[in-house]
Amino acid sequence: MEGLPLAAAGPLLDRLAPALLFSDVDGTLVGRDGSLLADLEGRPTLAAAEALVAAHLAGLEVVLVSGRTAEQLREAGRLLGTSDAIGELGTVLVRGRQVELMWGAAPRDLGDTPVQALERSGALAAVLEAFAGRLEPHTPWHLGRSGTALLRGRVDQAEADALLAGRGLGWARLLDNGRLRGAYPHLGPGPAHTYHLLPAGVSKAGTAAAYLAGRGLGRAQAAAIGDGPADLELAGVVGVMFLVANGAWAAERASGPGPPIVTPSAAGQGWAEAVGALLARMEDGGT
């Protein structure tokens, strides 16, 4: 599926009555080194910060959805003025000060958290050994996690999932969470990606759908924005799905009810462009 340019997305956007935006963080809302005040090249910019303030003033709630941990998202939320969040690819739901773990198909007798089950079952060791030289822990951000094991490299997800199933570990799966900007030549040619090893039956989409239902919100009241394949899972539970320009490559993997809308600009500025489009529909009164 090809992405739809934002300039041509009017008919899709006009169906919305936006109240909430599920937003990826790294490579989407923030730029280089995780800065809200820099673009992906490190140039100073206020675009995302100003759009975030505009969203707060208009009543468009921003819910962070990320591979980050609950602690990281809480701290980011304090700085950004957001409260609720979905962390570690849907395995962690943060509601203010409350944190809930989503176990999916992970066995609960192997530890206190899903990531302990992944480690103690041998699932994590299995993929690291099978793809040695192509996959490794995404240091130092792999530490302190509860729901997923965070990895980096260049591997085929289907091959990894088949390996796990063949070893009786089909309750675990590997998910691509987008391209990394850093150079990792020891992991093979081309850009490295971040991957999450997580329990089957858990996803950003599933947790987001449960969150919307708990808030009494429908699809037409929600949008989502991201920069990679894992973010596209949200397309099935929201009214529209945005990709910032640096994530346009992921549109070919989209399988939602409609094409993802691609912003003209990359992270930060692109996030602001999507928010601007949503705020315009709020001013018009939505559908």
C-alpha atoms as a printed R data frame, in Angstrom:
    type eleno elety resid chain resno       x       y      z
1   ATOM     1    CA   MET     A     1   0.000   0.000  0.000
2   ATOM     2    CA   GLU     A     2   1.292   3.467 -0.861
3   ATOM     3    CA   GLY     A     3   1.125   6.377  1.524
4   ATOM     4    CA   LEU     A     4  -1.283   9.233  0.842
5   ATOM     5    CA   PRO     A     5   0.286  12.716  0.804
6   ATOM     6    CA   LEU     A     6  -1.149  14.995  3.468
7   ATOM     7    CA   ALA     A     7  -2.163  17.511  0.804
8   ATOM     8    CA   ALA     A     8  -4.492  14.899 -0.726
9   ATOM     9    CA   ALA     A     9  -5.910  13.572  2.541
10  ATOM    10    CA   GLY     A    10  -8.783  16.036  2.993
11  ATOM    11    CA   PRO     A    11 -11.602  13.508  2.417
12  ATOM    12    CA   LEU     A    12 -10.143  11.110  4.984
13  ATOM    13    CA   LEU     A    13  -9.533  13.823  7.556
14  ATOM    14    CA   ASP     A    14 -12.982  15.303  7.106
15  ATOM    15    CA   ARG     A    15 -14.499  12.133  8.582
16  ATOM    16    CA   LEU     A    16 -12.846  12.791 11.936
17  ATOM    17    CA   ALA     A    17 -14.032  14.453 15.115
18  ATOM    18    CA   PRO     A    18 -10.548  14.437 16.698
19  ATOM    19    CA   ALA     A    19 -10.197  14.238 20.464
20  ATOM    20    CA   LEU     A    20  -7.058  12.146 20.938
21  ATOM    21    CA   LEU     A    21  -3.756  11.536 19.147
22  ATOM    22    CA   PHE     A    22  -1.704   8.406 19.820
23  ATOM    23    CA   SER     A    23   1.855   9.536 19.169
24  ATOM    24    CA   ASP     A    24   5.091   7.657 18.764
25  ATOM    25    CA   VAL     A    25   8.027   9.494 20.342
26  ATOM    26    CA   ASP     A    26  11.450   8.795 18.866
27  ATOM    27    CA   GLY     A    27  11.763   9.681 15.195
28  ATOM    28    CA   THR     A    28   8.231  11.089 15.195
29  ATOM    29    CA   LEU     A    29   7.614  13.712 17.880
30  ATOM    30    CA   VAL     A    30  11.265  14.289 18.776
31  ATOM    31    CA   GLY     A    31  14.374  14.681 16.657
32  ATOM    32    CA   ARG     A    32  18.037  13.855 17.009
33  ATOM    33    CA   ASP     A    33  19.092  12.423 20.371
34  ATOM    34    CA   GLY     A    34  15.461  12.485 21.528
35  ATOM    35    CA   SER     A    35  15.233  16.272 21.600
36  ATOM    36    CA   LEU     A    36  11.895  18.051 21.220
37  ATOM    37    CA   LEU     A    37  13.839  21.146 20.186
38  ATOM    38    CA   ALA     A    38  15.853  19.602 17.326
39  ATOM    39    CA   ASP     A    39  15.092  18.018 13.979
40  ATOM    40    CA   LEU     A    40  16.619  14.735 12.839
41  ATOM    41    CA   GLU     A    41  19.756  16.559 11.694
42  ATOM    42    CA   GLY     A    42  20.143  18.277 15.056
43  ATOM    43    CA   ARG     A    43  19.052  21.710 13.850
44  ATOM    44    CA   PRO     A    44  17.142  23.735 16.478
45  ATOM    45    CA   THR     A    45  13.390  23.941 15.880
46  ATOM    46    CA   LEU     A    46  10.272  24.896 17.835
47  ATOM    47    CA   ALA     A    47   7.855  23.216 15.414
48  ATOM    48    CA   ALA     A    48   6.851  20.226 17.546
49  ATOM    49    CA   ALA     A    49   6.884  22.205 20.799
50  ATOM    50    CA   GLU     A    50   4.595  24.883 19.390
51  ATOM    51    CA   ALA     A    51   2.258  22.256 17.926
52  ATOM    52    CA   LEU     A    52   2.146  20.450 21.270
53  ATOM    53    CA   VAL     A    53   1.138  23.667 23.032
54  ATOM    54    CA   ALA     A    54  -1.516  24.274 20.363
55  ATOM    55    CA   ALA     A    55  -2.860  20.754 20.891
56  ATOM    56    CA   HIS     A    56  -3.092  21.299 24.654
57  ATOM    57    CA   LEU     A    57  -4.886  24.620 24.181
58  ATOM    58    CA   ALA     A    58  -7.371  23.119 21.718
59  ATOM    59    CA   GLY     A    59  -8.121  20.089 23.885
60  ATOM    60    CA   LEU     A    60  -6.510  17.504 21.589
61  ATOM    61    CA   GLU     A    61  -5.155  14.935 24.042
62  ATOM    62    CA   VAL     A    62  -1.786  13.408 23.193
63  ATOM    63    CA   VAL     A    63  -1.153   9.866 24.428
64  ATOM    64    CA   LEU     A    64   2.425   8.735 23.938
65  ATOM    65    CA   VAL     A    65   2.804   5.265 22.365
66  ATOM    66    CA   SER     A    66   6.359   4.063 22.304
67  ATOM    67    CA   GLY     A    67   8.896   1.332 22.809
68  ATOM    68    CA   ARG     A    68  10.079   3.272 25.862
69  ATOM    69    CA   THR     A    69   9.533   2.023 29.396
70  ATOM    70    CA   ALA     A    70   6.852   3.270 31.790
71  ATOM    71    CA   GLU     A    71   9.455   5.226 33.760
72  ATOM    72    CA   GLN     A    72  10.805   6.895 30.629
73  ATOM    73    CA   LEU     A    73   7.305   7.778 29.421
74  ATOM    74    CA   ARG     A    74   6.307   9.195 32.791
75  ATOM    75    CA   GLU     A    75   9.347  11.454 32.774
76  ATOM    76    CA   ALA     A    76   8.678  12.486 29.182
77  ATOM    77    CA   GLY     A    77   5.054  13.128 30.091
78  ATOM    78    CA   ARG     A    78   6.070  15.464 32.891
79  ATOM    79    CA   LEU     A    79   8.098  17.523 30.422
80  ATOM    80    CA   LEU     A    80   5.511  17.440 27.637
81  ATOM    81    CA   GLY     A    81   2.378  17.912 29.712
82  ATOM    82    CA   THR     A    82   0.921  14.474 28.891
83  ATOM    83    CA   SER     A    83  -0.427  11.916 31.346
84  ATOM    84    CA   ASP     A    84  -1.358   8.508 29.922
85  ATOM    85    CA   ALA     A    85   0.888   6.392 27.715
86  ATOM    86    CA   ILE     A    86   1.360   2.994 26.115
87  ATOM    87    CA   GLY     A    87   4.885   1.671 26.531
88  ATOM    88    CA   GLU     A    88   7.062  -1.171 25.337
89  ATOM    89    CA   LEU     A    89   5.012  -1.860 22.196
90  ATOM    90    CA   GLY     A    90   1.715  -2.283 24.069
91  ATOM    91    CA   THR     A    91   2.946  -4.474 26.918
92  ATOM    92    CA   VAL     A    92   2.770  -1.573 29.388
93  ATOM    93    CA   LEU     A    93  -0.234   0.717 29.937
94  ATOM    94    CA   VAL     A    94   0.327   3.874 31.968
95  ATOM    95    CA   ARG     A    95  -2.729   5.668 33.349
96  ATOM    96    CA   GLY     A    96  -1.406   8.554 35.384
97  ATOM    97    CA   ARG     A    97   0.447   6.855 38.254
98  ATOM    98    CA   GLN     A    98  -1.001   3.404 37.549
99  ATOM    99    CA   VAL     A    99   0.981   0.891 35.484
100 ATOM   100    CA   GLU     A   100  -0.564  -2.297 34.084
101 ATOM   101    CA   LEU     A   101   1.367  -5.107 32.348
102 ATOM   102    CA   MET     A   102  -0.129  -6.844 29.315
103 ATOM   103    CA   TRP     A   103   1.066 -10.465 29.268
104 ATOM   104    CA   GLY     A   104  -0.596 -11.761 26.114
105 ATOM   105    CA   ALA     A   105   0.446 -15.373 25.531
106 ATOM   106    CA   ALA     A   106   3.514 -15.209 27.798
107 ATOM   107    CA   PRO     A   107   3.581 -17.863 30.537
108 ATOM   108    CA   ARG     A   108   3.117 -16.245 33.939
109 ATOM   109    CA   ASP     A   109   5.003 -18.896 35.901
110 ATOM   110    CA   LEU     A   110   8.454 -17.850 34.655
111 ATOM   111    CA   GLY     A   111   8.782 -14.507 36.400
112 ATOM   112    CA   ASP     A   112   7.137 -11.329 37.573
113 ATOM   113    CA   THR     A   113   7.135  -9.639 34.150
114 ATOM   114    CA   PRO     A   114   6.788 -10.664 30.505
115 ATOM   115    CA   VAL     A   115  10.445  -9.814 29.837
116 ATOM   116    CA   GLN     A   116  11.507 -12.240 32.573
117 ATOM   117    CA   ALA     A   117   9.448 -14.932 30.842
118 ATOM   118    CA   LEU     A   118  11.218 -14.152 27.563
119 ATOM   119    CA   GLU     A   119  14.608 -14.454 29.242
120 ATOM   120    CA   ARG     A   120  13.974 -17.517 31.417
121 ATOM   121    CA   SER     A   121  12.197 -19.491 28.685
122 ATOM   122    CA   GLY     A   122  15.211 -19.194 26.391
123 ATOM   123    CA   ALA     A   123  13.325 -17.183 23.754
124 ATOM   124    CA   LEU     A   124  15.724 -14.241 23.933
125 ATOM   125    CA   ALA     A   125  18.807 -16.462 23.843
126 ATOM   126    CA   ALA     A   126  17.358 -18.382 20.882
127 ATOM   127    CA   VAL     A   127  17.089 -15.349 18.589
128 ATOM   128    CA   LEU     A   128  20.414 -13.865 19.694
129 ATOM   129    CA   GLU     A   129  22.217 -17.150 19.004
130 ATOM   130    CA   ALA     A   130  20.436 -17.832 15.709
131 ATOM   131    CA   PHE     A   131  21.191 -14.344 14.372
132 ATOM   132    CA   ALA     A   132  24.595 -13.809 15.966
133 ATOM   133    CA   GLY     A   133  26.423 -11.024 14.155
134 ATOM   134    CA   ARG     A   134  23.128  -9.597 12.866
135 ATOM   135    CA   LEU     A   135  21.207  -9.004 16.089
136 ATOM   136    CA   GLU     A   136  22.240  -7.754 19.524
137 ATOM   137    CA   PRO     A   137  20.794  -6.002 22.601
138 ATOM   138    CA   HIS     A   138  20.122  -2.321 21.906
139 ATOM   139    CA   THR     A   139  22.486  -1.080 24.581
140 ATOM   140    CA   PRO     A   140  22.115   0.776 26.877
141 ATOM   141    CA   TRP     A   141  18.364   1.132 26.373
142 ATOM   142    CA   HIS     A   142  17.729  -2.606 26.769
143 ATOM   143    CA   LEU     A   143  18.004  -2.312 30.555
144 ATOM   144    CA   GLY     A   144  15.156  -1.774 33.039
145 ATOM   145    CA   ARG     A   145  12.412  -3.191 30.834
146 ATOM   146    CA   SER     A   146   9.263  -5.043 31.893
147 ATOM   147    CA   GLY     A   147   7.426  -6.062 28.731
148 ATOM   148    CA   THR     A   148   9.822  -6.469 25.798
149 ATOM   149    CA   ALA     A   149  13.449  -7.282 25.085
150 ATOM   150    CA   LEU     A   150  14.927  -4.418 23.033
151 ATOM   151    CA   LEU     A   151  17.299  -5.416 20.217
152 ATOM   152    CA   ARG     A   152  18.952  -3.920 17.128
153 ATOM   153    CA   GLY     A   153  20.221  -5.326 13.857
154 ATOM   154    CA   ARG     A   154  19.016  -6.550 10.489
155 ATOM   155    CA   VAL     A   155  16.959  -9.743 10.476
156 ATOM   156    CA   ASP     A   156  13.853 -11.182  8.854
157 ATOM   157    CA   GLN     A   157  10.923 -11.131 11.265
158 ATOM   158    CA   ALA     A   158   9.219 -14.120  9.676
159 ATOM   159    CA   GLU     A   159  12.402 -16.167  9.951
160 ATOM   160    CA   ALA     A   160  12.752 -15.256 13.616
161 ATOM   161    CA   ASP     A   161   9.127 -16.121 14.363
162 ATOM   162    CA   ALA     A   162   9.481 -19.464 12.560
163 ATOM   163    CA   LEU     A   163  12.575 -20.222 14.631
164 ATOM   164    CA   LEU     A   164  10.703 -19.493 17.861
165 ATOM   165    CA   ALA     A   165   7.721 -21.602 16.822
166 ATOM   166    CA   GLY     A   166  10.015 -24.483 15.900
167 ATOM   167    CA   ARG     A   167  11.466 -24.460 19.404
168 ATOM   168    CA   GLY     A   168   8.097 -24.492 21.114
169 ATOM   169    CA   LEU     A   169   8.287 -20.769 21.833
170 ATOM   170    CA   GLY     A   170   5.571 -19.620 19.468
171 ATOM   171    CA   TRP     A   171   4.064 -17.496 22.210
172 ATOM   172    CA   ALA     A   172   6.869 -14.980 21.515
173 ATOM   173    CA   ARG     A   173   7.391 -12.853 18.382
174 ATOM   174    CA   LEU     A   174   9.883 -10.362 16.974
175 ATOM   175    CA   LEU     A   175   8.615  -6.964 15.841
176 ATOM   176    CA   ASP     A   176  10.385  -4.307 13.748
177 ATOM   177    CA   ASN     A   177  10.143  -0.895 15.426
178 ATOM   178    CA   GLY     A   178  11.837   1.176 12.720
179 ATOM   179    CA   ARG     A   179  15.203   2.289 11.415
180 ATOM   180    CA   LEU     A   180  18.068   3.563 13.518
181 ATOM   181    CA   ARG     A   181  20.048   6.625 12.512
182 ATOM   182    CA   GLY     A   182  23.336   5.477 13.988
183 ATOM   183    CA   ALA     A   183  25.895   3.425 12.053
184 ATOM   184    CA   TYR     A   184  26.221  -0.230 13.071
185 ATOM   185    CA   PRO     A   185  28.424  -1.743 10.320
186 ATOM   186    CA   HIS     A   186  29.234  -4.797 12.444
187 ATOM   187    CA   LEU     A   187  25.573  -5.851 12.084
188 ATOM   188    CA   GLY     A   188  25.676  -5.967  8.291
189 ATOM   189    CA   PRO     A   189  25.158  -3.604  5.354
190 ATOM   190    CA   GLY     A   190  22.357  -1.063  5.259
191 ATOM   191    CA   PRO     A   191  20.503   0.679  8.069
192 ATOM   192    CA   ALA     A   192  20.026  -1.204 11.325
193 ATOM   193    CA   HIS     A   193  16.556  -1.486 12.827
194 ATOM   194    CA   THR     A   194  15.276  -1.699 16.374
195 ATOM   195    CA   TYR     A   195  13.364  -4.849 17.227
196 ATOM   196    CA   HIS     A   196  11.272  -5.888 20.191
197 ATOM   197    CA   LEU     A   197  10.926  -9.474 21.316
198 ATOM   198    CA   LEU     A   198   7.527  -9.585 22.981
199 ATOM   199    CA   PRO     A   199   4.652 -11.936 23.811
200 ATOM   200    CA   ALA     A   200   2.254 -12.822 21.022
201 ATOM   201    CA   GLY     A   201  -1.228 -11.449 21.545
202 ATOM   202    CA   VAL     A   202   0.059  -8.060 22.690
203 ATOM   203    CA   SER     A   203   0.356  -5.035 20.421
204 ATOM   204    CA   LYS     A   204   0.156  -1.276 20.387
205 ATOM   205    CA   ALA     A   205  -3.175  -1.669 18.597
206 ATOM   206    CA   GLY     A   206  -4.720  -4.030 21.123
207 ATOM   207    CA   THR     A   207  -3.762  -1.892 24.079
208 ATOM   208    CA   ALA     A   208  -4.820   1.287 22.281
209 ATOM   209    CA   ALA     A   209  -8.215  -0.234 21.437
210 ATOM   210    CA   ALA     A   210  -8.753  -1.198 25.078
211 ATOM   211    CA   TYR     A   211  -7.698   2.276 26.162
212 ATOM   212    CA   LEU     A   212 -10.154   3.955 23.782
213 ATOM   213    CA   ALA     A   213 -12.975   1.679 24.915
214 ATOM   214    CA   GLY     A   214 -12.215   2.508 28.533
215 ATOM   215    CA   ARG     A   215 -12.409   6.203 27.706
216 ATOM   216    CA   GLY     A   216 -15.639   5.812 25.753
217 ATOM   217    CA   LEU     A   217 -14.030   7.077 22.535
218 ATOM   218    CA   GLY     A   218 -14.675   5.772 19.021
219 ATOM   219    CA   ARG     A   219 -12.310   5.404 16.079
220 ATOM   220    CA   ALA     A   220 -13.442   8.658 14.482
221 ATOM   221    CA   GLN     A   221 -12.302  10.520 17.591
222 ATOM   222    CA   ALA     A   222  -8.750   9.176 17.479
223 ATOM   223    CA   ALA     A   223  -5.731   9.444 15.191
224 ATOM   224    CA   ALA     A   224  -2.215   8.024 15.396
225 ATOM   225    CA   ILE     A   225   1.212   9.040 14.124
226 ATOM   226    CA   GLY     A   226   4.507   7.181 13.871
227 ATOM   227    CA   ASP     A   227   7.526   6.379 11.764
228 ATOM   228    CA   GLY     A   228   7.714   2.591 11.453
229 ATOM   229    CA   PRO     A   229   5.905  -0.722 10.905
230 ATOM   230    CA   ALA     A   230   5.069  -1.230 14.579
231 ATOM   231    CA   ASP     A   231   3.227   2.097 14.599
232 ATOM   232    CA   LEU     A   232   1.095   1.021 11.646
233 ATOM   233    CA   GLU     A   233  -0.619  -1.542 13.872
234 ATOM   234    CA   LEU     A   234  -2.601   1.386 15.252
235 ATOM   235    CA   ALA     A   235  -4.228   2.040 11.865
236 ATOM   236    CA   GLY     A   236  -6.930  -0.530 12.541
237 ATOM   237    CA   VAL     A   237  -8.212   1.148 15.709
238 ATOM   238    CA   VAL     A   238  -8.111   4.868 14.802
239 ATOM   239    CA   GLY     A   239  -9.784   7.079 12.230
240 ATOM   240    CA   VAL     A   240  -6.556   8.014 10.426
241 ATOM   241    CA   MET     A   241  -2.930   6.950 10.610
242 ATOM   242    CA   PHE     A   242  -0.107   9.397  9.900
243 ATOM   243    CA   LEU     A   243   3.492   8.642  9.015
244 ATOM   244    CA   VAL     A   244   6.090  11.393  9.241
245 ATOM   245    CA   ALA     A   245   8.179  11.690  6.059
246 ATOM   246    CA   ASN     A   246  11.150   9.755  7.456
247 ATOM   247    CA   GLY     A   247   8.783   6.824  8.022
248 ATOM   248    CA   ALA     A   248   7.215   6.896  4.548
249 ATOM   249    CA   TRP     A   249   9.172   3.746  3.641
250 ATOM   250    CA   ALA     A   250   6.974   1.782  6.062
251 ATOM   251    CA   ALA     A   251   3.765   2.561  4.115
252 ATOM   252    CA   GLU     A   252   4.343  -0.485  1.918
253 ATOM   253    CA   ARG     A   253   3.744  -2.667  4.985
254 ATOM   254    CA   ALA     A   254   0.422  -1.013  5.848
255 ATOM   255    CA   SER     A   255  -2.607  -3.298  6.038
256 ATOM   256    CA   GLY     A   256  -5.142  -0.994  7.677
257 ATOM   257    CA   PRO     A   257  -8.546  -0.007  6.308
258 ATOM   258    CA   GLY     A   258  -7.073   3.005  4.495
259 ATOM   259    CA   PRO     A   259  -3.698   4.299  3.377
260 ATOM   260    CA   PRO     A   260  -1.448   5.988  5.923
261 ATOM   261    CA   ILE     A   261  -1.201   9.752  5.473
262 ATOM   262    CA   VAL     A   262   2.398  10.868  4.921
263 ATOM   263    CA   THR     A   263   3.430  14.332  6.078
264 ATOM   264    CA   PRO     A   264   5.624  16.511  3.843
265 ATOM   265    CA   SER     A   265   8.288  16.852  6.540
266 ATOM   266    CA   ALA     A   266  10.189  14.518  8.837
267 ATOM   267    CA   ALA     A   267  10.027  14.146 12.627
268 ATOM   268    CA   GLY     A   268   9.148  17.269 14.587
269 ATOM   269    CA   GLN     A   269   7.993  19.444 11.706
270 ATOM   270    CA   GLY     A   270   6.041  16.525 10.242
271 ATOM   271    CA   TRP     A   271   4.425  15.910 13.619
272 ATOM   272    CA   ALA     A   272   3.410  19.566 13.694
273 ATOM   273    CA   GLU     A   273   1.901  19.264 10.214
274 ATOM   274    CA   ALA     A   274  -0.267  16.329 11.295
275 ATOM   275    CA   VAL     A   275  -1.388  18.109 14.452
276 ATOM   276    CA   GLY     A   276  -2.231  21.199 12.395
277 ATOM   277    CA   ALA     A   277  -4.463  19.113 10.147
278 ATOM   278    CA   LEU     A   278  -6.263  17.642 13.158
279 ATOM   279    CA   LEU     A   279  -6.728  21.012 14.839
280 ATOM   280    CA   ALA     A   280  -8.237  22.374 11.639
281 ATOM   281    CA   ARG     A   281 -10.901  19.632 11.802
282 ATOM   282    CA   MET     A   282 -11.568  20.430 15.453
283 ATOM   283    CA   GLU     A   283 -12.149  24.061 14.529
284 ATOM   284    CA   ASP     A   284 -14.563  22.926 11.807
285 ATOM   285    CA   GLY     A   285 -16.474  20.780 14.278
286 ATOM   286    CA   GLY     A   286 -15.407  17.391 12.876
287 ATOM   287    CA   THR     A   287 -17.870  15.182 11.066
